[in-house]
Amino acid sequence: MTAVSLDTRARTAIAVTARALTRRYGDGESAVDALRGVSLEVPAGQFTAVMGPSGSGKSTLMHLLAGLDRPTAGSVHIGGEEISSMPDRRLTKLRREHIGFVFQSFNLLPTLTAEENITLPLAIARTKPARAELDALIARVGLSDRRGHKPAELSGGQQQRVAIARALVGKPTVLFADEPTGNLDSAAGTAVLGLLRDAVDRDGQTTLMVTHDPRAAAEADRVLFLADGRVVGDLAEPSEDEVIAAMRAVTHR
């Protein structure tokens, strides 16, 4: 596997940078290193997928990059700001302004309608959405006729589309997606991947997705492979077959 060659745009705008990231859990002989000195750059406007065997450090990496956890050592920069040692209050504000997150389990509030769930980040920030922009976003994710429905009245695919719209409504610097198709059937998963791909192509939305699905990873511009807490592979614009072959090589290292 060869390193990705960054284009001119990528060289001039880096959305996420990690330097020598280490995350250790526990102490002494029982300590476990989930990440072991991971360094990477995610160019602005790139769709990056992260893959690896169970226990390779995928979710740990995503949580560190999104500011949901802090590294034992190393640093993370989002949009040029170092977040690893940032005070909690300031970090919360940065996440609100710069980070969107899509979870495998949707994480919608059951008492709110689809539209209220989508606008929740803006409500917390005490900001009102521009009505035309909100209508366009809701239409874009195919929920114009479901905006008044609560999560229990929506299918899994519709709930995940609500979650994607919620992540996009604040126009984040980076959108993180943690196994966004993991709880969906094939058709719903394909629709969700299409929305993520569209956000990258249409808006230049920097997106980083953890996935175990080679089909999902093949939608990305780039795939990083982790094993034993380290980056062991980096593929540009791979086909599904290339992703499968790379994962097989990583798993049998």
C-alpha positions in Angstrom: 0.0 0.0 0.0 1.3 3.4 -0.9 0.9 6.8 0.7 -1.6 9.2 -0.7 -0.2 12.0 -2.9 -2.0 15.2 -1.8 -3.2 17.7 -4.5 -2.6 21.4 -4.4 -5.7 22.1 -2.4 -4.9 19.6 0.2 -1.4 21.0 0.7 -2.8 24.4 1.5 -5.6 23.4 3.8 -5.4 20.7 6.4 -8.6 20.3 8.5 -7.3 17.7 11.0 -3.8 16.9 12.2 -2.7 14.3 14.7 0.9 14.1 15.9 2.3 11.1 17.7 -1.1 10.2 19.3 -0.9 7.7 22.1 -3.8 6.6 24.3 -3.0 4.3 27.2 -5.6 2.8 29.5 -4.6 1.6 32.9 -1.2 1.5 34.6 1.7 -0.7 35.1 1.7 -4.3 33.7 -2.0 -4.1 33.1 -1.8 -1.0 30.9 -3.2 -1.2 27.4 -2.0 1.0 24.5 -5.0 1.6 22.2 -3.0 3.9 20.1 0.8 3.9 19.7 2.1 7.1 18.2 -0.4 7.7 15.4 0.3 10.7 13.1 -1.9 11.8 10.2 -3.3 14.7 8.3 -6.8 15.0 6.8 -6.9 17.6 4.0 -9.9 20.0 3.9 -12.6 18.6 1.6 -11.4 15.0 1.8 -13.6 12.0 2.6 -11.4 9.7 4.7 -12.4 6.2 5.9 -10.6 4.4 8.7 -10.6 0.6 8.8 -8.9 -2.1 10.9 -9.5 -5.3 12.8 -11.5 -5.2 16.1 -9.3 -3.6 18.7 -7.1 -1.8 16.3 -7.8 1.6 17.7 -10.3 3.0 15.2 -12.9 4.3 17.6 -10.2 5.5 20.0 -8.6 7.5 17.2 -12.0 9.0 16.2 -12.8 10.0 19.7 -9.4 11.7 20.1 -9.7 13.6 16.8 -13.2 14.8 17.7 -12.2 16.0 21.1 -14.4 13.4 22.9 -11.4 12.0 24.7 -7.9 13.2 25.4 -4.6 11.5 24.4 -2.1 10.2 26.9 0.5 11.9 24.7 0.6 13.7 21.4 -1.6 16.4 19.9 -4.6 17.1 17.7 -5.3 20.2 15.7 -8.8 21.0 14.3 -8.9 23.9 11.8 -5.5 25.0 13.1 -6.4 24.9 16.8 -4.7 22.5 19.2 -7.4 20.8 21.2 -5.6 18.1 23.2 -4.8 20.4 26.2 -7.7 22.8 25.7 -9.8 23.6 28.8 -13.1 21.8 28.9 -15.3 24.8 28.4 -13.4 26.1 25.4 -13.3 22.5 24.0 -17.0 22.2 24.3 -17.4 25.5 22.4 -15.0 24.4 19.7 -16.8 21.0 19.3 -20.1 22.9 18.9 -18.7 25.3 16.3 -16.3 23.0 14.3 -17.4 19.3 14.7 -20.4 17.3 13.6 -20.8 13.7 14.7 -22.9 10.9 13.3 -23.2 7.8 15.6 -24.0 4.3 14.6 -27.0 4.3 17.1 -28.4 7.7 15.8 -28.5 9.3 19.2 -31.7 11.2 18.6 -33.8 12.6 21.4 -37.1 10.6 21.3 -39.3 13.5 22.5 -38.2 15.8 19.7 -39.4 15.8 16.1 -37.0 15.2 13.2 -36.7 18.9 12.6 -36.2 19.7 16.3 -33.4 17.0 16.4 -31.8 18.5 13.3 -31.8 22.1 14.8 -30.8 21.0 18.3 -27.1 22.1 17.9 -28.2 25.5 16.8 -30.7 25.7 19.7 -28.0 24.9 22.2 -25.9 27.6 20.7 -28.9 29.9 20.8 -28.8 30.4 17.1 -31.8 30.4 14.8 -31.4 28.6 11.4 -32.1 30.4 8.2 -35.4 29.0 7.1 -34.5 28.6 3.5 -31.3 26.8 4.3 -33.0 24.5 6.8 -35.7 23.6 4.3 -33.1 22.9 1.6 -31.1 20.7 4.0 -34.2 18.7 5.1 -35.2 18.3 1.4 -31.6 17.2 0.6 -31.8 14.3 3.1 -35.2 13.3 1.8 -37.2 14.2 5.0 -39.5 17.1 3.9 -42.6 15.0 4.5 -41.2 13.5 7.8 -39.9 16.7 9.6 -42.7 16.6 12.1 -42.3 13.0 13.0 -40.5 11.7 16.1 -37.8 9.1 16.0 -40.1 6.2 16.9 -42.2 7.0 13.8 -39.1 6.9 11.5 -37.3 3.9 10.0 -33.6 3.4 10.9 -32.5 4.9 7.6 -34.6 7.9 8.2 -33.3 8.3 11.7 -29.7 8.2 10.4 -30.6 10.8 7.8 -31.9 13.0 10.6 -28.6 12.5 12.4 -26.6 13.5 9.2 -28.7 16.6 8.8 -28.1 17.4 12.5 -24.3 17.0 12.0 -24.4 19.2 8.8 -26.7 22.0 10.0 -23.9 23.9 11.8 -21.6 23.7 8.7 -18.8 22.0 10.7 -15.1 22.1 9.9 -15.1 18.3 10.2 -17.9 15.7 10.1 -17.1 12.5 12.0 -19.1 9.4 11.3 -18.7 6.3 13.5 -20.0 3.2 11.7 -22.9 5.2 10.2 -24.3 2.2 8.2 -23.7 -0.4 10.9 -27.4 -0.6 12.0 -28.9 -0.3 8.6 -29.9 -2.6 5.8 -28.1 -2.4 2.4 -30.5 0.0 0.8 -30.6 2.4 3.7 -26.9 2.2 4.1 -26.3 3.0 0.5 -28.6 6.1 0.8 -26.6 7.3 3.9 -23.3 6.8 2.1 -24.7 8.8 -0.8 -25.5 11.7 1.5 -22.0 11.7 3.0 -20.4 11.6 -0.4 -22.7 14.4 -1.6 -21.7 16.6 1.3 -18.1 16.2 0.3 -18.6 16.7 -3.4 -21.1 19.5 -3.1 -19.9 21.5 -0.1 -16.3 20.4 0.3 -17.3 18.9 3.7 -14.3 17.3 5.3 -15.5 13.9 6.5 -13.8 11.1 8.5 -15.6 7.8 8.8 -14.8 4.7 10.8 -16.3 1.6 9.1 -15.9 -2.1 8.9 -17.6 -2.3 5.5 -15.4 -2.4 2.4 -18.3 -1.1 0.3 -18.6 1.9 2.5 -14.9 2.5 2.6 -14.7 2.4 -1.2 -16.9 5.5 -1.3 -14.2 7.5 0.4 -11.3 9.4 -1.3 -8.8 7.7 1.0 -8.7 4.8 3.4 -6.4 4.5 6.4 -5.8 1.1 7.9 -5.0 0.6 11.6 -3.6 -2.4 13.3 -2.4 -2.7 16.9 -2.8 1.0 17.5 -0.7 2.1 14.5 -1.4 3.3 10.9 -0.2 0.4 8.7 -1.7 1.4 5.3 -3.0 4.4 3.4 -4.8 4.0 0.0 -6.1 6.7 -2.3 -9.4 6.2 -4.2 -9.4 2.4 -3.8 -12.0 0.0 -5.3 -14.0 -2.3 -3.0 -11.8 -5.2 -4.1 -8.6 -3.2 -3.2 -10.1 -2.4 0.2 -10.9 -6.1 0.8 -7.4 -7.1 -0.2 -5.8 -4.5 2.0 -8.0 -5.5 5.0 -7.0 -9.1 4.5 -3.4 -8.2 4.5 -3.8 -6.1 7.7 -5.7 -8.8 9.5 -3.1 -11.5 8.7 0.0 -9.4 9.5 
